[in-house]
Each structure stands twice: as structure tokens, then as C-alpha cells.
Amino acid sequence: MQNTSITPINSEALVRKSNHVNESISKLTVQHQRLLAILISTIRPDDVEMQTHTFAARDIAELCQLNTTDYYKEARQIVSELLRKTLLLREDDGKLYEFQWLSVGVYHEEKGLISMAIHPKLQPYFLQLQSRFVQYQLGDVLQLKSKY
């Protein structure tokens, strides 16, 4: 992971996700929902695999509305918590699958940057969706005051 170029965050970018994961996302805290939405909004329609994206910790803290002066520490904590959270998905085959949301969190302390990636096993729920998905603008979820 040599490349630490910062991924821009565009509040007008679309967040697209399969209906399968939508319910699981709603069970997360509002900060975790915002963080995931930021990451999901970076997925391009032509992506064929999950990418690692790098963000300024200050941007994450501000967009997740963390009330702190230590942006890096709080943003890192939110990423770390999301790395430990899992989601359960029942597939059409009747089996119940459990996945981690993120596959990696990389902390560039000296630069105030944080890199992360959605777990690659979740690719079918975010990449090249043709049906059974929801989409909205990133700015819509960033304005949420609660997870409900």
C-alpha cells in the first residue's frame, strides 16, 4: 500500500448498495453509517474489485460529525470499530453468511490520513449492481441526525 493519494469526498456522489446489505447498515451507529457511505460513494460504476481509499482524518471526523479536537484519534477509532463489526446476510441459497465490513484500516499517523477498504467478499453487494439495490446521494446520509 504505497499509494497514499487522498481520495476526494464528493457529497453529490451516489451511494449504491444491494438491498441485502441495506438492513444491516441500518443497525450501525450513525457515525458508522456515515463512514461506510463515504467509502461506498467512492465506488465507480465500472469497478470490478474493491479498492483501498485514503482519506484525511480531519475530513472523516468532520463528515461523521465527531465532536472533538483530536480528529485523527476519533476518526481512527470509528474505523477501528467498523473493522470489528460484522453483518449477517441470508442468501437465496438459504445459508446465513457473516462478513466483516472492512478488510483493512491503515493509519498514516505522520500524515493524518486513514486508508480503508470494504471487504472483498462484499463485492457482489456493491459492485456492478443491476437490480435490487438502493441509491442516494452521499450528502443525504451525512445530514442524518440519528440512525432511524
C-alpha positions in Angstrom: 0.0 0.0 0.0 2.5 2.6 -1.2 -0.1 4.9 -2.7 -1.4 7.4 -0.2 -3.1 9.8 -2.6 -6.1 11.3 -0.9 -9.5 10.2 -2.3 -11.7 13.3 -2.7 -15.1 13.2 -1.0 -18.0 14.5 -3.1 -21.3 15.0 -1.2 -23.1 14.6 -4.6 -21.6 11.2 -5.3 -24.0 8.3 -5.3 -24.1 5.6 -2.7 -25.3 2.4 -4.2 -25.8 -0.8 -2.3 -27.6 -4.1 -2.6 -30.9 -4.4 -0.8 -29.3 -7.4 1.0 -26.9 -5.1 3.0 -29.3 -2.2 3.4 -30.9 -3.6 6.6 -27.5 -4.5 8.1 -26.2 -0.9 7.6 -29.3 0.5 9.4 -28.2 -1.4 12.5 -24.9 0.5 12.7 -24.4 3.8 14.6 -25.0 6.9 12.6 -21.2 7.6 12.6 -20.5 4.1 11.2 -23.2 4.6 8.6 -21.7 7.9 7.5 -18.2 6.3 7.3 -19.5 3.4 5.2 -21.4 5.8 3.0 -18.2 7.9 2.4 -16.4 4.7 1.4 -19.2 3.3 -0.8 -19.6 6.7 -2.6 -16.1 6.2 -4.0 -17.1 3.1 -5.9 -17.2 3.8 -9.6 -19.8 2.0 -11.8 -17.1 0.3 -13.8 -15.1 -1.0 -10.7 -14.7 -4.8 -10.8 -13.0 -5.2 -7.4 -12.9 -3.3 -4.1 -10.3 -0.6 -3.8 -8.4 0.8 -0.8 -9.2 4.5 -0.4 -7.3 7.1 1.6 -9.0 10.0 3.3 -7.8 12.9 5.5 -8.7 12.0 9.1 -10.0 15.6 9.5 -12.5 15.1 6.7 -13.7 11.8 8.2 -14.1 13.4 11.6 -16.0 16.4 10.2 -18.3 14.5 7.8 -19.0 11.9 10.5 -19.8 14.9 12.8 -17.4 13.8 15.6 -17.2 16.4 18.3 -13.6 16.5 19.1 -10.4 18.5 18.6 -8.4 15.3 18.1 -9.6 14.5 14.6 -7.1 11.8 13.9 -7.7 9.8 17.1 -11.5 9.9 16.8 -11.5 9.1 13.0 -9.2 6.2 13.7 -11.5 4.9 16.5 -14.5 4.9 14.2 -12.5 2.9 11.5 -11.2 0.5 14.1 -14.7 -0.1 15.5 -16.1 -0.8 12.0 -13.3 -3.2 11.4 -14.6 -5.3 14.3 -18.3 -5.1 13.3 -19.9 -7.8 11.1 -23.0 -8.2 9.1 -25.2 -11.3 8.6 -26.7 -11.9 5.2 -29.2 -14.7 4.3 -28.7 -15.5 0.7 -31.0 -17.1 -1.9 -29.5 -20.5 -1.1 -30.9 -20.2 2.4 -27.5 -20.1 4.0 -26.6 -17.4 6.5 -23.2 -15.6 5.9 -21.3 -13.4 8.2 -18.8 -10.9 6.9 -16.6 -8.1 8.2 -17.5 -4.7 6.8 -13.9 -3.6 6.2 -10.9 -5.7 5.2 -8.2 -3.2 6.3 -7.6 0.0 8.1 -4.2 1.7 7.6 -3.2 4.6 9.7 -0.7 7.1 8.3 -0.2 8.9 11.6 2.5 11.3 10.3 0.3 12.5 7.5 -3.1 12.4 9.3 -4.5 10.0 6.8 -6.5 6.8 7.1 -6.8 4.2 4.4 -9.6 1.6 4.3 -11.3 -0.9 2.1 -14.7 -2.7 2.1 -14.1 -6.4 2.5 -13.7 -8.0 -0.9 -16.2 -10.8 -0.1 -18.8 -8.0 -0.2 -18.1 -7.1 -3.8 -21.4 -8.6 -5.1 -23.4 -6.3 -2.8 -21.7 -3.1 -4.0 -20.2 -3.6 -7.5 -21.9 -3.6 -10.9 -25.4 -3.7 -9.4 -28.1 -4.2 -12.0 -31.2 -4.8 -9.8 -32.4 -5.0 -6.2 -30.4 -2.0 -4.9 -30.9 1.4 -3.3 -29.1 4.6 -4.2 -28.9 8.1 -2.8 -26.5 11.0 -2.7 -23.8 10.9 -0.1 -24.9 14.3 1.2 -28.3 12.8 2.2 -26.8 10.4 4.7 -24.2 12.8 6.0 -27.1 15.0 7.2 -28.7 12.2 9.3 -29.0 13.1 13.0 -29.8 9.6 14.1 -29.7 6.1 12.6 -33.5 5.9 12.4 
